[in-house]
Amino acid sequence: MAQTKDILRFTTAGSVDDGKSTLIGRLLYDCKQIPQDQIDTVQRISERKGLTDIDLSLFTDGLKDERAQGITIDVAYRYFTTENRKFIIADTPGHLQYTRNMVTGASTANAAIILIDARKGVVEQTRRHSFIASLLQIQHLIVCVNKMDLVNYSKEAFEQIVSSFQDFSAKLAIVDVQFIPISALQGDNVVHRSEKIDWYQGATLLHTLENLSVANEINLIDFRFPVQHPVRVDQGSVQDYRAYAGRIESGIVRVGDEVIVLPGNQGSKIKSIMGMNGPQEEAFAPQSISLELTDELDISRGNILVKPNNQPEEVRQLSAMICLMSSQAYIPGRKYILRYTTNEVKALIKSILYVYDMESLKRDEEQTALQTNDIARVSLQLAGPIYIDEYCKNKATGSFILIDEQSNQTLAVGMIS
Amino acid sequence: MNYRLNYLEELEAEAVFVLRETFAQFQNPCILFSGGKDSIVVTHLAAKAFAPGPIPFTLLHIDTGHNFPETIQFRDELVERLNVRLVVGKVEDSIKDHTVQEELGPNANRNRAQSITLLESMESNGFDAAIGGGRRDEEKARAKERFFSHRDAFGQWDPKNQGPEIWHLYNGRKNQGEQFRIFPISNWTELDVWEYMLKENIALPSLYFTHDRPCVRRKESILAQSAYLIPHESDKLVDLNIRFRTIGDMTISGAMESTASTVAEIIAELKEMNQSERGNRADDFRSESSMEDRKKEGYF
C-alpha cells in the first residue's frame, strides 16, 4: 500500500556482452512496465534487424551515439514499481574507462547487481564491479549468473562460479551477497521462476529486490544537519521568523533538544521544526526541514548543527580514497575546492599514497600521476577545518567532491577513511 | 514513531533539497512554468521548501502564442494566490525580432522556436538557472539528465560531456554567461506525480479532466480544434469527451478519450492504460531522437 511503499535504489554494471541491457529490459517487460507503443517500436526495430524475438536490450538504449555504437556511455536512470516498492535503477556502463560512471551509479545505491556470463565465469570486470560496490559501501550484492540457457542450465556451472566468486569476495567489505542463476534472454528467474532451473530453491531476482531490507541503512543515531541556507521571514502574519533550512543527513532531532553549531561551538536549543506539512515535534533523516533556535546566532550556509554529546571530528587534513572523474588532467600542486555537505574549503593533494591497478586490483605505490578513472588513496591538506565522519559510518558527512576552480568541473570524488 | 519515509515523502524531501540548493548556489533562478502538471508540482514543492516565506523564484512562462485559455487563466490565478513574480517570454516577439523564423508547411509548429525564446528570456532577465519539471522517465534522452544540468553560453546541452553527479553533492559552479537547468523531480514517474497530486490535493487546470470539446482527428492523434491549427485535408472534425495527458502548445498537445473527472480516476486510468505519456505529442514524433536534438539546442 502507498502508506508503506518505499524506494530501493540499485545499480547494474556490465557491458553489452553480459546481457545487462537485456536483463533490465526483461525486468521492465515482465513487470509490465513498458508501454505498448514502445513495445511496438522495439518490435519494429527488431524485425528490421532480422530477429525473430523482440530485442529487449533496445528498451534501455538511450542517446543517439550509443545507439550507433551499441554501447552505454553514461549513467541512465530507469524506473519501475511494484505494489510495495518503487525501484530506481542506475544503469551504468562497464568498460574499464567508465569506472567513474560506475562510481556515480553506486553512490546512491542500496544494492548492486553483478552480472556474470555463465560461460565465462568470474572475469576482471566482475572483480572491478564488486570492488567498486564495496568501496562505495553498498550493503547488498546480487550476483546474477546469466545466460544459464547457454550452459544447459547446469547446476555445476553455477556452483563453480559461486565458489570462485566467494573466494575473491571474502576480501571485500560487503555484508550481504546472494547468487541467482538466470537467463535474461529466456526470462528464467528474473520475474518468473524458472522451470528449467529446478535445482535452485532461492528467490527470483524481482522477489529478492522486493524483499531486501534497507531500513537499517539510514543512520538514526548521529544527528547531522548541514545548513543549506538561513531563512528570514518578516511579513504578513509571520513576524521575525529566523530559521535554518536543510536536510537531516543522519539522526533525529526534537523540539527542545540542545544543539551546537560547527564551527564555533555556539550552543542553543531547538525552538521549532518546520516540516513539509507545517510545524512538527521531531524530525529524522532524510527529511528536509527548517530549524528555529532559541538564541540568535550567526549561522550561515555550510555550518553544521549537531548534538553536544555526539560530534563529528574536526580536521584540517585527511586521508581519503578518491576517484578521478574528469577528463581534465589533475595538476599536482593546484589547489582545488573541496565541497563537502553544503560547505566548501580549498584543498591541496599533498601526497598520493597508492593508486589501484583496476585490472589486478592491486595497489601501485609507485604511481605519482593521477588520470581519469583512477582510484587512489591520497592525503589532503585543507585551508580550514571541516567536520567529518568516516564514510563507512556516515556517507553524507564522509564524502566530498573536488572541483577545479578554473574550469568548474568536478575533478574527483572522495570517501574519507 | 516509525522513522521511515514512504516513497512520496522521500521524493518530496529530495526535490526540496534540490530546490534549496538551487536557491543557495545561484544568483537569480527561475521556474519554467508551462501550466502543465509537472511545473505545477515543482511550484508547489517550491512553496513548501521556502514556507513560511514566499517562493524566492520568478515564474518564467514561454508562450508560443497557441495557448489554451484555461492554462492562462490557471496560471494567472496561481500567480495571484502564491504572490509570485511572473515573466512571459513570447515566441511572437522572437518572430518579430527575426531571431526565430516561423516554420512553414502543414506540420509547422513553434516547438523548436521555444528554445530560442527561452534563451532570449533568460538572458534579458538575467536568469542563471531555470528550474524545470523534466523527469527522467519521460523520454530516453532525459534518462541521462542530471539534477543540475549544465548549459554552455549558447544554452546547449552536451550529453556526452556531463559532469558527474554523485551522492547529493551538486556542483552548480559555472563561467559567466553559462547557465544551469535544474530538475528537482528527476526521479519521479508520471504516476508518482499523480499520486502526489492526490496526496497534496493540488489544484490543476480543468484541461486534465474529462470535458466535451470540438476536436480534430488526425491519423492516430486527437487535437483540439482551434484557430491556430493548420487544417489537413484528411482531418475529421468530431465532438469528443476527452482530457489532456500533457499540456503545452495547443497545436501539438494530443488529447485522449476519457471519462476521468478526478485525480483518483486519472490514476486508475493510467494504471489500466498502457501508452507512453508523450505518445501523443506531435513534437516527439518527428524522429527517433527529436527530444535529444531539441535538448542539445537548448530545449528544457
Contacts between the chains, C-beta under 8 A, distances in Angstrom:
chain1	res1	chain2	res2	distance
A	2	B	6	6.9
A	2	B	8	7.3
A	2	B	195	6.6
A	3	B	6	6.2
A	4	B	4	7.8
A	4	B	6	6.1
A	5	B	6	5.6
A	5	B	7	5.1
A	6	B	4	6.8
A	6	B	5	7.5
A	6	B	6	6.1
A	6	B	7	5.8
A	6	B	10	7.3
A	7	B	7	4.9
A	7	B	10	5.3
A	7	B	11	7.6
A	32	B	274	7.7
A	35	B	274	5.4
A	35	B	275	5.2
A	35	B	276	4.3
A	35	B	279	6.8
A	36	B	274	4.5
A	36	B	275	6.2
A	37	B	275	5.5
A	37	B	276	5.2
A	37	B	279	4.7
A	38	B	276	5.9
A	61	B	140	7.5
A	62	B	140	4.7
A	62	B	141	6.8
A	62	B	143	5.4
A	62	B	144	5.8
A	63	B	140	7.5
A	63	B	141	6.4
A	63	B	144	6.5
A	63	B	159	5.5
A	63	B	160	7.6
A	63	B	289	7.9
A	63	B	292	6.1
A	64	B	289	4.7
A	64	B	292	5.9
A	65	B	160	6.6
A	67	B	288	7.9
A	73	B	160	6.6
A	74	B	144	5.0
A	74	B	159	7.0
A	74	B	160	7.3
A	74	B	162	6.7
A	75	B	144	6.9
A	76	B	140	8.0
A	76	B	143	4.3
A	76	B	144	5.1
A	77	B	136	4.7
A	77	B	143	5.6
A	77	B	144	7.7
A	77	B	186	7.4
A	77	B	187	7.1
A	78	B	137	7.7
A	78	B	143	6.7
A	79	B	136	7.3
A	79	B	137	4.9
A	79	B	187	7.4
A	79	B	189	5.0
A	81	B	189	7.1
A	81	B	191	7.1
A	85	B	7	7.9
A	86	B	7	4.5
A	86	B	189	8.0
A	86	B	192	7.4
A	88	B	187	5.9
A	100	B	164	6.0
A	101	B	164	7.8
A	103	B	164	7.7
A	103	B	166	6.9
A	104	B	164	5.0
A	104	B	165	6.6
A	104	B	166	5.1
A	107	B	166	4.4
A	107	B	167	4.9
A	108	B	166	8.0
A	108	B	167	6.5
A	108	B	168	7.7
A	215	B	4	6.5
A	218	B	3	7.6
A	220	B	3	5.6
A	228	B	17	7.4
A	228	B	20	4.4
A	228	B	21	6.4
A	228	B	23	7.9
A	228	B	24	5.4
A	229	B	20	6.3
A	229	B	23	6.1
A	229	B	24	4.5
A	231	B	50	7.3
A	231	B	53	6.2
A	232	B	53	7.7
A	233	B	52	5.5
A	233	B	53	4.1
A	235	B	53	7.9
A	235	B	54	7.8
A	238	B	52	4.7
A	238	B	53	7.4
A	241	B	52	6.2
A	241	B	53	7.7
A	245	B	20	5.3
A	245	B	49	7.5
A	245	B	50	7.8
A	246	B	20	7.5
A	247	B	13	6.6
A	247	B	16	7.8
A	247	B	17	4.6
A	247	B	20	8.0
A	252	B	3	6.8
A	274	B	51	6.8
A	274	B	52	7.2
A	276	B	9	7.5
A	276	B	12	5.9
A	276	B	13	7.4
A	276	B	16	7.0
A	276	B	48	5.5
A	282	B	1	7.2
A	284	B	3	4.5
A	286	B	5	6.9
A	286	B	10	7.1
A	286	B	13	5.5
A	286	B	14	7.8
A	287	B	5	7.0
A	287	B	9	7.9
A	287	B	13	5.5
A	288	B	12	7.7
A	288	B	13	4.5
A	288	B	16	4.0
A	288	B	17	5.2
A	288	B	20	7.2
A	288	B	49	7.1
A	301	B	24	5.6
A	325	B	163	7.6
A	325	B	164	4.3
A	325	B	166	7.7
A	326	B	163	7.6
A	326	B	164	8.0
A	327	B	161	7.9
A	337	B	173	7.9
A	339	B	169	5.8
A	339	B	171	6.8
A	340	B	169	7.8
A	342	B	21	7.8
A	342	B	24	7.1
A	395	B	167	6.5
A	396	B	167	6.9
A	396	B	168	7.8
A	399	B	166	7.8
A	399	B	167	5.3
A	399	B	169	7.0
A	400	B	169	7.2
A	401	B	164	7.9
A	401	B	166	6.7
A	401	B	169	4.9
A	401	B	171	6.4
A	403	B	171	5.8
A	403	B	173	6.1
A	408	B	171	7.3
A	408	B	173	3.9
A	408	B	174	5.7
A	408	B	175	6.5
A	409	B	163	5.8
A	410	B	163	5.0
A	410	B	164	5.4
A	410	B	166	7.9
A	410	B	171	5.2
A	413	B	164	6.6
A	413	B	166	4.9
A	413	B	167	7.9
A	413	B	169	7.7
